[in-house]
Amino acid sequence: MYRIVPDESIDDQLDALDHGALVAYAEVLALLEISPQSGLPYNEARPDGPMRQIAFGGDDQGLVVYLVLERDREVDILSVVWAG
């Protein structure tokens, strides 16, 4: 399992999410704990790069950008955006 480490800067982003978005976000975190490579590459030129992104929510209204630190078995959440 990977440890999830949210960046302090996302607190305001998370505070803005409604209940449904928070549930969808929690599902993403559960997935990232076991399979962080599930997301798409953040930079298409580096498909195996450590920086990834994954959409969430019913109509993919949210986006989580994160960094996978394999050596530490850690996933750093860098950004959470919700367009809903």
N, C-alpha and C positions, 0 to 999 in steps of 0.2 A: 504494500500500500504506500501511497504517496501522502505526504503531509501537505495540507493546503495552507498557504500563508497569504492572507489578503494584505495588499498595500494599504497603508493608512489613508491614502488619498481617495480610496473608493468609499469611505464611510458616507459621504454626502450622496454619492451615486446610489448606494443601497438604501439610504433613508428615503429616497424619492420613489422607490418601487412600491407598487400596491401589493396586496396579499397574493394575488395570482402570479404576479411576476416573481415574488419572493419564493413561492413554491417551485416555480420553474427553475429559478437560480439554484435552489437547494438541490434539485435533481442534477443539474450540471456539476455541482461540487461533488456529489456522490459518484458520478461517472469519472471525474478527473482524479479522484482518489485511487481508482483502480486502473484507469486507462487514459492517461493524459494525452497520449498520441492520437486520441479519437478526434481531436479538433483539426481544422485545416491549417496549413502553414500561414503565418501572418505575412510572410514574404514569399511569393510564388517562386522567386529565383532561388530560394533555399528551402525546398520542400521537406528536407530532413532537419531543418533548423529548430532550435529550442523554443522559439517564440511562436505561439499558436493562437488560434481564435476559434470560438465555437458559438453558434447562434443558439438562442433559447427562446421559449415562449411559443404559444400556439401558432402564430404566423411568423416565427423567427423575428419577433420584434426587438429582441435583446441580443447583445453581443458581449461576450467575455473575451478579453485579450489576456493571455497568460504566458508565463515563461516556465519551461520544464527544466529543472536542475537534476539531471539523472544521478550525478554523483551523490547528491544529498537526498535523493528520493523525495523531492519537494516540488510543489507547483506554486509559483508566485502569481497571484491574481493582480494584474496591473491596471485593468480598466473594466468597468461594467457600464454599458450604455443601454438605455431602454427608450425605444421610440414610440411606445404605446401611449 
